[in-house]
Amino acid sequence: MTEQDLITGCKGNDRRAQRAVYDRYSPVMLAVARRYTARDADAEDVLVTAFFKVFDKIASFNEQGSFEGWIRRIVVNEALMLLRKKHALKQASELDDVNPATFSVPASATARLAEADIMALLDTMPAGYRTVFNLYVVEGYKHREIAEMLEISINTSKSQLILAKKRMREQLEKMGYTASP
């Protein structure tokens, strides 16, 4: 079935089309949810809730963008809602007078890291760091958008990213990754 056939089937409440959409997109979306949550069980909860919303709100998909991207936005929003419910984002704070240049992750290190290493490093970060890092670095949101989504200030978003990068650099150095000249 083509993607368009799947969308049409889901809009018609066809259970086979819904199952095919789930089978096609759930592995990728579980990985997206997992980047935001510290526990696999939370990621699975996010995935189930997100796909329920996908099928419930499929009529609102206007087919002017990527279907996968539309599903991804729902998954990210569900992950953020879970973090808000757990108050995991309330501990974020602003830093004043921080020089972001001192906290960059060496490009050579990130190029050599395997996905599993990155996931393990993200799991060690507080929820605020991990969430802002994912939204900014992986999803490509701007600090203004992140601030609105998480109901924090722009400066808090920036400081959380700086601290996430600092923590990432420290962890990379502990793992033996070093900046190349």
C-alpha positions as CSV (number, residue, x, y, z in Angstrom):
1,M,0.0,0.0,0.0
2,T,1.2,3.5,-0.8
3,E,1.3,6.2,1.9
4,Q,-1.7,7.9,0.3
5,D,-3.6,4.6,0.4
6,L,-2.8,4.3,4.1
7,I,-3.9,7.8,4.8
8,T,-7.2,7.4,2.9
9,G,-7.8,4.1,4.7
10,C,-7.1,5.6,8.1
11,K,-9.5,8.5,7.3
12,G,-12.1,5.8,6.5
13,N,-11.4,4.1,9.8
14,D,-10.0,1.0,8.1
15,R,-8.4,-1.2,10.8
16,R,-6.0,-2.8,8.3
17,A,-4.7,0.6,7.2
18,Q,-4.3,1.7,10.8
19,R,-2.3,-1.5,11.5
20,A,-0.1,-0.9,8.5
21,V,0.5,2.7,9.5
22,Y,1.5,1.5,13.0
23,D,3.7,-1.2,11.6
24,R,5.4,1.2,9.2
25,Y,6.0,4.1,11.6
26,S,6.1,2.7,15.1
27,P,9.8,1.7,15.2
28,V,11.0,5.1,14.2
29,M,8.5,6.9,16.5
30,L,9.4,4.6,19.4
31,A,13.0,5.8,18.9
32,V,11.8,9.4,18.9
33,A,9.8,8.9,22.1
34,R,12.8,7.1,23.7
35,R,15.0,10.1,23.2
36,Y,12.8,12.1,25.5
37,T,12.1,9.6,28.2
38,A,14.5,7.9,30.6
39,R,12.5,4.6,30.7
40,D,11.4,2.3,27.9
41,A,8.0,1.9,29.6
42,D,7.4,5.7,29.3
43,A,8.4,5.7,25.7
44,E,6.0,2.9,25.0
45,D,3.2,4.8,26.8
46,V,4.0,7.9,24.7
47,L,3.9,5.8,21.5
48,V,0.5,4.2,22.3
49,T,-1.0,7.5,23.2
50,A,0.5,9.2,20.2
51,F,-0.9,6.6,17.8
52,F,-4.3,6.8,19.4
53,K,-4.2,10.5,18.6
54,V,-2.9,9.9,15.1
55,F,-5.9,7.7,14.3
56,D,-8.4,9.9,16.2
57,K,-7.2,13.2,14.6
58,I,-6.3,11.8,11.1
59,A,-9.0,14.0,9.6
60,S,-7.0,17.0,10.6
61,F,-4.0,15.9,8.5
62,N,-4.2,18.2,5.5
63,E,-1.7,16.2,3.4
64,Q,0.4,19.3,2.7
65,G,3.4,18.1,4.6
66,S,5.1,14.9,5.4
67,F,2.8,12.3,7.0
68,E,5.8,11.0,9.0
69,G,6.6,14.5,10.1
70,W,3.0,15.0,11.3
71,I,3.2,11.8,13.3
72,R,6.6,12.8,14.7
73,R,5.1,16.1,16.0
74,I,2.4,14.2,17.8
75,V,4.9,11.8,19.3
76,V,7.1,14.7,20.5
77,N,4.1,16.6,21.9
78,E,3.0,13.5,23.8
79,A,6.5,13.0,25.2
80,L,6.6,16.6,26.4
81,M,3.2,16.2,27.9
82,L,4.4,13.1,29.9
83,L,7.4,15.1,31.1
84,R,5.2,17.9,32.2
85,K,2.9,15.5,34.1
86,K,5.9,14.2,35.9
87,H,7.1,17.7,36.6
88,A,10.5,16.7,35.0
89,L,10.8,20.1,33.3
90,K,10.1,22.3,36.4
91,Q,13.7,21.9,37.6
92,A,15.1,23.8,34.6
93,S,16.8,27.1,35.5
94,E,18.5,30.0,33.9
95,L,22.2,30.6,34.0
96,D,23.6,34.1,33.7
97,D,27.0,35.0,32.2
98,V,27.6,31.6,30.5
99,N,30.0,31.4,27.6
100,P,28.4,28.8,25.2
101,A,31.7,28.5,23.2
102,T,33.3,26.7,26.2
103,F,30.8,23.9,26.1
104,S,30.8,22.7,22.5
105,V,31.0,19.0,21.7
106,P,33.9,18.1,19.5
107,A,32.7,17.4,15.9
108,S,35.2,14.5,15.6
109,A,33.7,12.9,18.7
110,T,30.1,13.1,17.6
111,A,31.0,11.8,14.1
112,R,32.4,8.6,15.7
113,L,29.7,8.0,18.2
114,A,27.2,5.2,17.6
115,E,23.5,5.8,18.2
116,A,23.6,3.5,21.2
117,D,26.4,5.7,22.8
118,I,24.3,8.8,22.2
119,M,21.2,7.2,23.7
120,A,23.2,6.1,26.8
121,L,24.6,9.6,27.2
122,L,21.2,11.2,26.9
123,D,19.8,8.8,29.5
124,T,22.3,10.1,32.0
125,M,21.1,13.7,31.6
126,P,18.4,15.4,33.7
127,A,15.0,15.6,31.8
128,G,15.4,19.3,31.1
129,Y,18.8,18.9,29.5
130,R,17.7,15.9,27.5
131,T,14.5,17.5,26.3
132,V,16.0,20.8,25.2
133,F,18.9,18.9,23.5
134,N,16.5,16.7,21.6
135,L,14.3,19.6,20.5
136,Y,17.1,21.9,19.5
137,V,19.8,19.5,18.1
138,V,17.7,16.6,16.8
139,E,14.3,18.1,16.0
140,G,15.7,21.5,14.8
141,Y,13.4,23.7,16.9
142,K,14.5,27.3,17.8
143,H,14.9,28.4,21.4
144,R,11.8,30.6,21.0
145,E,9.7,27.6,20.0
146,I,11.2,25.4,22.7
147,A,10.4,28.0,25.3
148,E,6.8,28.1,24.2
149,M,6.5,24.4,24.1
150,L,8.0,23.8,27.5
151,E,6.6,27.0,29.1
152,I,10.0,28.2,30.1
153,S,12.0,31.3,29.2
154,I,14.2,31.5,26.1
155,N,17.2,32.0,28.4
156,T,16.3,28.8,30.3
157,S,16.2,26.9,27.0
158,K,19.6,28.3,26.0
159,S,21.1,27.5,29.4
160,Q,19.7,24.0,29.4
161,L,21.2,23.4,26.0
162,I,24.6,24.7,27.1
163,L,24.5,22.5,30.2
164,A,23.5,19.5,28.1
165,K,26.4,20.1,25.8
166,K,28.8,20.5,28.7
167,R,27.5,17.3,30.3
168,M,27.8,15.5,26.9
169,R,31.4,16.8,26.5
170,E,32.3,15.6,30.0
171,Q,30.9,12.2,29.4
172,L,32.6,11.9,26.0
173,E,35.9,12.7,27.7
174,K,35.3,10.0,30.3
175,M,34.7,7.6,27.4
176,G,38.0,8.5,25.9
177,Y,36.7,10.8,23.1
178,T,38.9,13.8,22.8
179,A,38.8,16.9,20.6
180,S,41.1,16.7,17.6
181,P,43.2,19.7,16.7
